[in-house]
Amino acid sequence: MDALLFWILAAAAVVASLLVIGQRNPVYSVMAIVGSFCGLSGLYVLLDAPFVAVVQIIIYAGAILVLFLFTVMLLNASREDGAEWDRSHPYYRPGPTRLGGLLAIVLLGQLVWAMTRIAGSGGIGDQQPAASSVRLLGRVLFTDYMFAFEVTSILIIAAMVGAVVLAGRKGN
C-alpha cells in the first residue's frame, strides 16, 4: 500500500512540476507549485517526517507561494502572453534552448552519479541520525544555522523590495 501511495504522490509532484514550467500564464504556474508542494508533503509523511510535511505546507505552500504570487501580480506578468513577445523573446531562440537541453542532460548525469554513489555506500541509512524532536531541530536551526537563516530572510525581503521598485517604474 505504501509503495502505491508513493508512486501516486511522486507522479502528482512530477506532473505538477512539469505544469509549472509548461504554463504560459505565470499565475497558473504559481498555482501548479501548490500541487507539487502537496505531493512532496505527502512523500514526507510516508518517510515518517510529519513535522517536515507540515512545514512544507505552512511555509512553502503558504508564505513563500503567496510571496511568489504577489510578485507575479505586482510585476503584471500577464502582459507577457502576447504572440509578439513570444517571437521576440531571447529565450525562445535556438541558443538558449540548446543550452537548457545541455543543462538538463548534465543534471540527469549528476542524478545518476549521486544515486549510484548512494547505492554503493550502503544506502542512506549510514548517515547521521535525524533530529528526533522539534525542540532539537529548533535549537540546531537557531544556533548552528542562525546566519544562514537570517541571510535567507534578508534575501526574501530584498526580492520583495526589488519587485516593488521594478513595478513602480514609470515610462517603460
C-alpha positions in Angstrom: 0.0 0.0 0.0 2.8 2.4 0.9 4.5 1.7 -2.5 1.3 2.5 -4.4 0.8 5.7 -2.4 4.5 6.6 -3.0 4.1 6.3 -6.8 0.8 8.3 -6.8 2.3 11.1 -4.8 5.6 11.1 -6.8 3.6 11.2 -10.0 1.5 14.1 -8.8 4.6 16.0 -7.7 6.3 15.4 -11.1 3.2 16.3 -13.2 2.6 19.4 -11.1 6.3 20.4 -11.5 6.0 19.9 -15.3 2.9 22.1 -15.3 4.9 24.8 -13.5 7.3 25.1 -16.4 4.8 24.3 -19.1 2.2 27.1 -18.4 2.2 30.3 -20.4 0.4 32.2 -17.7 2.7 32.8 -14.7 -0.2 32.8 -12.2 -1.2 29.3 -13.3 2.5 28.3 -12.9 2.5 29.6 -9.3 -0.7 27.7 -8.6 0.7 24.5 -10.0 3.5 24.8 -7.5 0.9 24.1 -4.8 0.3 20.7 -6.3 4.0 20.0 -6.3 4.4 21.1 -2.7 1.4 18.9 -1.7 2.9 15.9 -3.4 6.2 16.5 -1.6 4.4 16.9 1.7 2.7 13.6 1.2 6.1 12.0 0.5 7.5 13.4 3.7 4.6 11.8 5.6 5.5 8.5 4.0 9.0 9.0 5.3 7.7 9.4 8.9 8.6 13.1 8.9 5.2 14.7 9.8 6.9 17.9 11.1 8.7 18.5 7.8 5.4 17.7 5.9 3.6 20.4 7.9 6.4 22.9 7.5 6.4 22.2 3.7 2.7 23.2 3.6 2.8 26.1 6.0 6.0 27.7 4.9 6.3 26.9 1.3 2.7 26.5 0.1 1.6 29.2 2.5 4.2 32.0 2.9 6.6 31.6 0.0 4.0 30.8 -2.6 2.0 33.9 -1.5 5.2 35.9 -2.0 5.6 34.5 -5.5 2.0 35.2 -6.4 2.2 38.8 -5.1 5.4 39.3 -7.0 4.0 38.0 -10.3 0.8 40.1 -9.9 2.8 43.2 -8.8 5.0 42.9 -11.9 1.9 42.5 -14.1 3.4 39.5 -15.9 0.2 38.7 -17.7 1.1 41.2 -20.4 3.8 38.7 -21.5 1.1 36.5 -23.1 1.3 38.2 -26.5 2.4 36.5 -29.6 4.8 39.2 -30.5 6.6 38.8 -27.2 6.8 35.0 -27.8 8.5 35.6 -31.1 11.0 38.2 -29.9 11.9 36.8 -26.5 15.6 35.8 -26.4 15.0 32.6 -24.5 13.0 31.2 -27.5 15.9 31.4 -29.8 17.9 28.2 -30.6 21.0 29.1 -28.5 19.3 29.3 -25.0 17.1 26.3 -25.9 20.1 24.1 -26.7 21.8 25.4 -23.5 18.8 24.4 -21.5 18.8 20.9 -23.0 22.5 20.6 -22.3 22.0 21.6 -18.7 19.1 19.1 -18.4 21.4 16.3 -19.6 24.1 17.4 -17.1 21.5 17.4 -14.3 20.4 13.9 -15.3 24.1 12.7 -15.3 24.5 14.2 -11.8 21.4 12.4 -10.5 22.6 9.1 -11.9 26.0 9.6 -10.4 24.5 10.5 -7.0 22.1 7.6 -7.0 24.9 5.1 -7.9 27.1 6.6 -5.2 24.4 6.2 -2.6 23.8 2.6 -3.7 27.5 1.8 -3.5 27.9 3.3 0.0 25.3 1.1 1.6 22.4 3.4 1.3 21.1 6.4 3.1 20.9 4.7 6.5 24.6 5.1 7.1 24.3 8.9 7.6 23.9 10.7 10.9 20.6 10.2 12.7 17.9 12.8 12.1 16.7 15.2 14.7 14.3 13.3 16.9 12.3 16.2 18.2 11.1 19.6 17.1 12.9 21.2 20.1 16.2 19.7 19.0 15.6 20.8 15.4 14.8 24.4 16.6 17.9 24.5 18.7 20.1 23.4 15.8 18.4 25.8 13.4 18.8 28.9 15.7 22.3 28.1 16.9 24.3 26.3 14.3 22.4 27.7 11.3 21.4 31.1 12.6 23.5 33.0 10.0 22.0 31.1 7.0 18.5 31.5 8.4 18.9 35.3 8.8 20.6 35.7 5.3 17.6 33.8 3.8 15.1 36.2 5.4 17.1 39.2 4.2 17.2 37.8 0.6 13.4 37.4 0.6 12.9 41.0 1.8 15.4 42.2 -0.8 13.4 40.4 -3.5 10.2 42.0 -2.4 11.7 45.5 -2.3 13.2 44.8 -5.8 9.8 43.8 -7.1 8.1 46.9 -5.7 10.9 49.1 -7.3 10.5 47.4 -10.6 6.7 47.7 -10.6 6.9 51.4 -9.6 9.0 52.5 -12.6 7.2 54.8 -15.0 7.8 55.3 -18.7 8.8 51.8 -19.7 
